[in-house]
Amino acid sequence: MYDDIAASQVRDLAALLAGDLVFEASDKYFGWMVARSDQGAVYLRFGRTFPEEDMWALWLGDGQWFDFNDAPARWRIGLTGDTWSACPDPFRDDPLTKAEVTELLVGAERQGG
């Protein structure tokens, strides 16, 4: 279901945070955004229960996330505004919780993507 996301790994978070990234809605994965970096594709998910959880969760691989509310200065996230109302319906209406997504991704990693 999330093979490409499960196979992705952020090897150097500091470099990624300092880099120029442009995230756009994924055509393949409902509720996800993707950017290309020198580390490969990186995937970002909107916090389904924002503001109870952080606005954004970056998949690092190995069951790990980097959660944040304010994007790094050199990142561009393909949404206008920075509020829940600015987030398109596919992001708000994702039926899976972060815990459920983590379980799916870790399971896919164990099966080899």
C-alpha positions, -999 to 999 in steps of 0.1 A, spaced: 0 0 0 28 25 9 57 6 -7 77 37 -18 72 55 15 81 24 35 113 20 15 124 56 19 150 65 45 162 99 58 199 93 64 209 128 74 181 148 90 203 179 96 212 181 60 176 176 49 164 204 73 191 228 59 183 220 23 159 234 -3 128 212 -5 96 216 -24 68 194 -12 38 187 -34 7 165 -30 15 129 -40 -4 116 -70 1 81 -57 -4 83 -19 -36 99 -6 -29 124 21 8 126 16 32 152 2 65 143 -15 98 161 -22 129 151 -40 162 154 -22 198 141 -26 186 114 -2 158 104 -26 121 109 -21 110 122 13 74 120 25 54 143 46 20 138 62 -4 164 76 -13 159 113 -48 143 110 -58 155 145 -41 189 143 -40 208 166 -39 179 191 -8 166 172 19 185 154 9 199 120 34 179 100 51 145 103 81 137 81 87 99 76 123 91 85 120 53 81 124 25 106 92 35 124 105 70 131 89 104 124 101 140 127 71 161 139 70 198 135 46 228 132 69 254 115 86 243 84 123 250 79 130 283 62 142 267 29 113 243 26 82 250 6 51 230 13 26 232 -15 -2 246 5 -12 282 9 -15 294 45 -5 275 75 -37 266 92 -60 236 92 -85 254 69 -57 258 43 -52 220 42 -71 203 13 -97 177 21 -76 147 12 -53 156 40 -79 163 66 -100 133 56 -73 107 57 -90 78 76 -58 64 92 -42 77 123 -5 82 126 -1 51 147 -20 30 120 2 45 92 33 37 113 22 1 117 16 -2 79 49 13 70 69 -7 95 51 -39 82 60 -30 46 96 -24 56 99 -58 72 85 -74 40 111 -56 19 90 -26 8 
